[in-house]
Amino acid sequence: MTTTAAAAARRVTYQLETLWDYDYVPTHDELATLYETAKKNQWNGSAAIDWTRPVGAEGPVLNVQMAFLGTDFFPKLSVEERKEVEVRVSAWRLSQFLHGEQGALVVCGQLVNSIPELDAKLYASTQVVDEGRLHKIYPVDPLLKSLLDEILATNLWELKLLGMQMIVEGLAIAAFNVMRKQTGDPTLAQLLDYVLQDEGRHVNFGYFALRRSIPNMEPAKREYLENFTFKACDQLYARDEQTGFRSVKNVWSEMGWDGEAIWRDTVTHSQTTKSFNSFLFQENLMPRLKRLGLISERIAPRYQELGLLD
């Protein structure tokens, strides 16, 4: 490992039991189906996508007019500035995707060891392959980093499933969907189509596995999962200057602009932020958390205060 690579690497210490399951009769029909689907839909990034196409030649990597619709700052930008925004914001977005996918790769490797039933182990093994595909990279956003660090370091396989499969993968689906709608580049569009296919299975894996384990969970552990989930949602729900992926301010500062002012503008006015929040929370995460029983009478008022529950 080079000095530069060593500086970028992070060692996370955790302790997990490796659980062997000698009962090879399938017990989760849903997970068995997901496993077969995952095997059938495996794709090779080197062969499935035509990487010879010049990026951005057939359409913008990021339709910035769509991405920043509703903001005050964007209409004032020159053509040259809009092009630079396209390049830099695309690089920042894809960098966060890359960091998140590496986190998912490592967590799924942990789940193969620690999750108790063979059906779940088999599916987790297919996800390790999925997450290894995505190849100036911006540093990982501090919010994403803190979330991944907690998921990686925990000894509870249930928290790994909840944090990675339900929250981080749900976040990825929302982000990939937004970017898919905002790109005119066929190479990126094709890549996102393949990745979205994978991410949908990953979220279902977490949901099906947790649906079986949560009803019999001891109250203290269940409360711990509820608290973890609420804290993550509180931080991810971009609604003011202290929430959301704030490292994008570095992009604006690099361009010599007031990063704080543009961040406030986008959080308050951007249709992208509103669409992302709606897709992540209202359409996906909150309904699944309700069905799993992770929004108890104890924690529900706190979600209501955020505006995520009626």
Secondary structure, DSSP 8 states (H G I E B T S, - for coil): --HHHHHH----------------S---HHHHHHHHHHHHT---HHHHS-TTS-TTSSS-SS-HHHHTTT-SSGGG--HHHHHHHHHHHHHHHHHHHHHHHHHHHHHHHHHHHH-SSHHHHHHHHHHHHHHT---------HHHHHHHHHHHH-S-HHHHIIIIIIIIHHHHHHHHHHHHHH---HHHHHHHHHHHHHHHHHHHHHHHHHHHHGGGS-HHHHHHHHHHHHHHHHHHS--STTSS-GGGHHHHHHTTS-HHHHHHHHHHH-HHHHHHHIIIIIIIIHHHHHHHT-S-TTTHHHHHHHTS--
